[in-house]
Amino acid sequence: MKSGTKAGTGEPTEPPSGNRRGRRSKEEILDATARVMALRGYAGTTISTITAETGLPRSAIYHHFHSKGGLLSAVMARGAGEFFAAMRTAHSDPPAGGTHRQRMAWYLDRTAEVFTANPEFMRLHFLLLLSDEAAEAEVAEMNRQVRDEGRSYMRVMISSAFADQGPEIAAAVAEELDYFTIAGFDGAFIASQADPGRTIAAQMAHLTDAMVALGEAAVERHKALAAQ
């Protein structure tokens, strides 16, 4: 029986059953891989484990993802989408006034909440950064995209905290400190995993102080350069 189209849209009333099955099996594989990674870690996440978890043949996994690296990259891509969507929501209503420290603290605290709420994504990201598959093109590109997007959020936070210095200086300070800020969050997350009592949120006051001190010193340097 042929499928029709929705009146006035030209769209099919329903997609072919093969497409539905394909999308469903792809999501099942991604869900299973995320579960296995959370329970068994990277080393325990094999193609054989995923086939056992899903009941799908190896051919289905290779059809969708081509390799273990491609599969892990796809899991990472889905997690990154959810993670950065949460970041956009958390940063959606920033404060307009206040001091450098107050504005910086607001951003860092909101970001810490997102990191704390998404530990599985962060663990997978670090596992992929340190794995043998990190050299594979798909995994390397996904890791690069995640790091680049993370730094772009850091630049927004820093430039917003120093917005009172004007857009050029604020952007210059953000460009100077974006790597340091993301390194601070990386370290805070790893410390929280090593010692659950040392939460990410509890480390934000120190990171805020460091960011403000470094930022204000950078402001003075850039002002001095501009005055020459």
C-alpha positions as MATLAB code, in Angstrom:
seq = 'MKSGTKAGTGEPTEPPSGNRRGRRSKEEILDATARVMALRGYAGTTISTITAETGLPRSAIYHHFHSKGGLLSAVMARGAGEFFAAMRTAHSDPPAGGTHRQRMAWYLDRTAEVFTANPEFMRLHFLLLLSDEAAEAEVAEMNRQVRDEGRSYMRVMISSAFADQGPEIAAAVAEELDYFTIAGFDGAFIASQADPGRTIAAQMAHLTDAMVALGEAAVERHKALAAQ';
ca = [
       0.000    0.000    0.000;
       1.463    3.356   -1.030;
       1.640    6.160    1.479;
      -0.133    9.431    0.619;
       0.723   13.026    1.367;
      -0.629   15.529    3.856;
      -3.095   17.892    2.198;
      -1.421   21.075    0.987;
       2.046   20.118    2.267;
       3.399   17.495   -0.080;
       4.793   15.704    2.976;
       4.306   11.945    3.349;
       1.651   10.873    5.819;
       4.204    8.533    7.374;
       7.844    7.719    6.628;
       8.763    4.366    5.156;
       8.859    1.653    7.778;
      12.527    0.962    6.977;
      13.436    4.557    7.867;
      11.558    4.291   11.151;
      13.354    1.076   12.025;
      16.691    2.604   11.067;
      16.182    5.651   13.277;
      14.950    3.499   16.133;
      17.908    1.111   15.932;
      20.352    4.046   15.777;
      18.888    5.594   18.927;
      18.889    2.210   20.662;
      22.587    1.822   19.892;
      23.384    5.325   21.173;
      21.356    4.750   24.353;
      23.003    1.384   24.978;
      26.499    2.777   24.403;
      25.888    5.615   26.859;
      24.638    3.106   29.465;
      27.583    0.756   28.979;
      30.086    3.608   29.154;
      28.551    4.774   32.438;
      28.678    1.254   33.927;
      31.838   -0.287   32.449;
      33.964    2.639   31.355;
      35.753    2.996   28.047;
      37.605   -0.341   28.072;
      34.400   -2.279   28.666;
      32.570   -0.606   25.805;
      33.122   -3.002   22.924;
      31.066   -3.647   19.827;
      30.285   -7.122   21.217;
      28.969   -5.557   24.430;
      26.715   -3.213   22.472;
      25.320   -6.033   20.341;
      24.562   -8.006   23.493;
      22.934   -4.978   25.119;
      20.721   -4.101   22.136;
      20.141   -7.483   20.522;
      21.094   -5.886   17.203;
      23.691   -7.451   14.898;
      27.183   -6.001   14.484;
      26.243   -5.105   10.922;
      23.617   -2.643   12.221;
      26.220   -0.850   14.351;
      28.724   -0.656   11.509;
      25.976    0.453    9.122;
      25.172    3.485   11.281;
      28.582    4.316   12.755;
      31.272    2.501   10.677;
      33.619    1.980   13.656;
      33.849    2.053   17.440;
      35.373    5.518   17.154;
      32.448    6.676   15.017;
      29.990    5.268   17.551;
      31.660    6.981   20.502;
      31.871   10.210   18.525;
      28.127   10.040   17.839;
      27.381    9.473   21.537;
      29.594   12.461   22.287;
      27.817   14.610   19.687;
      24.429   13.851   21.207;
      25.695   14.574   24.718;
      27.306   17.809   23.536;
      24.035   18.994   22.042;
      22.239   18.457   25.345;
      25.112   19.950   27.363;
      25.370   23.178   25.384;
      21.591   23.549   25.238;
      21.672   23.478   29.043;
      24.434   26.117   28.972;
      22.334   28.396   26.776;
      19.413   28.078   29.176;
      21.608   28.678   32.232;
      23.133   31.848   30.723;
      19.895   33.218   29.272;
      19.335   36.041   31.785;
      22.714   37.495   32.812;
      23.003   40.416   35.224;
      23.545   43.852   33.676;
      25.029   45.643   36.669;
      27.275   44.838   39.594;
      31.034   44.507   39.913;
      33.393   42.394   37.827;
      33.365   39.799   40.574;
      29.582   39.717   40.877;
      29.113   39.245   37.156;
      31.881   36.665   36.895;
      30.547   34.753   39.902;
      27.074   34.619   38.349;
      28.382   33.063   35.145;
      30.742   30.630   36.847;
      28.085   29.484   39.306;
      25.552   28.874   36.508;
      28.183   26.993   34.511;
      29.098   24.888   37.546;
      25.451   23.861   37.824;
      25.484   22.610   34.221;
      28.741   20.673   34.768;
      27.334   19.112   37.943;
      24.101   18.098   36.202;
      25.936   16.448   33.267;
      28.687   14.257   34.740;
      28.238   11.453   32.200;
      28.929   13.802   29.304;
      32.035   15.214   30.973;
      33.373   11.740   31.830;
      32.893   10.572   28.241;
      34.595   13.690   26.924;
      37.693   13.121   29.049;
      37.740    9.400   28.225;
      37.683   10.183   24.515;
      40.378   12.838   24.874;
      42.677   10.268   26.497;
      41.735    7.185   24.482;
      43.537    5.568   21.554;
      40.539    6.572   19.426;
      41.398   10.246   20.026;
      43.692    9.978   16.998;
      40.838    8.856   14.727;
      39.520   11.632   12.499;
      35.893   11.450   13.677;
      36.746   11.415   17.367;
      39.426   14.089   17.028;
      37.020   16.382   15.180;
      34.277   15.911   17.784;
      36.719   16.603   20.611;
      37.870   19.752   18.805;
      34.297   20.953   18.315;
      33.453   20.424   21.971;
      36.575   22.274   23.146;
      35.997   25.129   20.702;
      32.373   25.549   21.721;
      33.333   25.387   25.382;
      35.897   28.145   24.915;
      33.358   30.264   23.062;
      31.103   30.122   26.132;
      34.048   31.078   28.327;
      34.739   34.092   26.104;
      31.117   35.209   26.399;
      31.281   34.950   30.191;
      34.572   36.825   30.483;
      33.673   39.592   28.054;
      30.308   40.062   29.785;
      31.999   40.306   33.180;
      34.273   43.063   31.833;
      31.744   44.710   29.525;
      32.079   48.004   31.410;
      35.598   48.340   29.944;
      34.233   48.591   26.413;
      33.796   45.885   23.769;
      37.376   45.899   22.441;
      39.086   45.491   25.806;
      36.446   43.032   27.029;
      36.969   40.886   23.919;
      40.757   41.057   24.276;
      40.594   39.949   27.920;
      38.244   37.093   26.987;
      40.579   35.945   24.214;
      43.486   35.978   26.659;
      41.761   33.998   29.419;
      39.433   31.529   27.671;
      41.889   28.598   27.852;
      42.617   29.273   31.511;
      38.916   29.327   32.359;
      38.095   26.064   30.641;
      41.164   24.509   32.283;
      39.773   25.671   35.627;
      36.494   23.891   34.956;
      38.291   20.769   33.738;
      40.292   20.683   36.953;
      37.271   21.388   39.130;
      35.355   18.524   37.507;
      38.214   16.040   37.876;
      38.738   17.093   41.500;
      35.040   16.521   42.200;
      35.292   13.013   40.720;
      38.377   12.181   42.773;
      36.876   13.600   45.971;
      33.039   13.893   45.930;
      33.222   16.181   48.955;
      35.090   18.740   46.852;
      32.167   19.816   44.680;
      32.497   21.935   41.550;
      30.280   24.597   43.137;
      32.546   24.795   46.185;
      35.554   25.543   43.964;
      33.905   28.429   42.108;
      34.772   31.124   44.661;
      38.497   30.475   44.127;
      38.125   30.364   40.355;
      36.119   33.588   40.453;
      38.837   35.342   42.457;
      41.500   34.117   40.037;
      39.524   35.145   36.964;
      38.806   38.625   38.294;
      42.431   39.218   39.332;
      43.764   38.031   35.991;
      41.076   39.907   34.093;
      41.661   43.212   35.851;
      45.419   42.897   35.292;
      44.750   42.211   31.609;
      42.491   45.256   31.415;
      45.302   47.473   32.684;
      47.764   45.993   30.181;
      45.413   46.522   27.260;
      44.637   50.075   28.371;
      48.356   50.813   28.569;
      48.898   49.407   25.082;
      46.004   51.441   23.725;
      47.461   54.621   25.259;
      50.859   54.189   23.592;
];
